[in-house]
Amino acid sequence: MTENHEQNAVSKPQRFFDRSLLQILVCPLTKEPLFYDEAQQELISKKAALAYPIRDGIPVMLIDEARKIEK
């Protein structure tokens, strides 16, 4: 197997977040709208100061999985 072929076998195609989900998703803590951070692949709750990760295009809307951010 060549090195390039091995890299392709290991790497997964990146799934993109469907922005239309922003119309229905809210912060589970505050019930406020979320903001999409494309660079970090996170959904941001400004009021709760939490960033919910997006993994393989799927938002992980668990408070325990969220990262605390500065307001």
C-alpha positions in Angstrom: 0.0 0.0 0.0 1.3 3.4 -0.8 1.5 6.2 1.8 -1.1 8.3 -0.1 -3.5 5.3 -0.3 -3.0 4.7 3.5 -3.9 8.3 4.3 -7.1 8.1 2.2 -8.1 4.9 3.9 -7.7 6.5 7.3 -9.2 9.9 6.7 -13.0 10.3 6.6 -14.8 12.7 4.4 -15.8 15.8 6.3 -19.5 16.3 6.7 -20.8 19.8 6.7 -23.2 21.3 9.1 -26.7 22.0 7.7 -27.2 25.7 8.5 -31.0 25.3 8.2 -30.8 23.5 11.6 -30.2 26.9 13.2 -33.9 27.7 12.6 -34.9 24.9 15.0 -32.0 24.3 17.4 -31.7 26.3 20.6 -29.4 26.1 23.6 -30.6 23.4 25.9 -29.8 25.5 28.9 -31.2 28.9 28.0 -33.5 28.0 25.1 -32.0 30.9 23.2 -30.9 30.9 19.5 -27.4 29.6 18.6 -24.8 31.1 16.4 -22.7 28.9 14.0 -18.9 29.3 14.2 -17.7 27.7 11.0 -14.0 27.9 11.8 -14.4 26.1 15.1 -17.3 23.8 14.0 -19.3 24.8 17.1 -22.7 26.2 17.9 -22.4 29.2 20.2 -24.8 30.2 23.0 -23.8 33.7 23.9 -26.2 33.9 26.9 -24.9 30.6 28.4 -21.3 31.3 27.3 -21.1 27.7 25.9 -19.9 26.3 22.6 -21.5 23.0 21.5 -19.3 20.9 19.2 -20.3 19.8 15.8 -18.9 16.3 15.0 -19.2 14.8 11.5 -21.8 17.5 10.7 -23.9 16.6 13.7 -24.4 19.1 16.6 -23.8 17.6 20.0 -26.4 19.4 22.1 -25.3 18.1 25.5 -24.4 20.6 28.2 -21.7 18.3 29.5 -20.0 18.2 26.0 -20.1 22.0 25.6 -17.0 24.1 26.0 -17.1 27.2 28.3 -16.3 30.4 26.5 -15.7 34.0 27.7 -18.6 36.4 27.3 
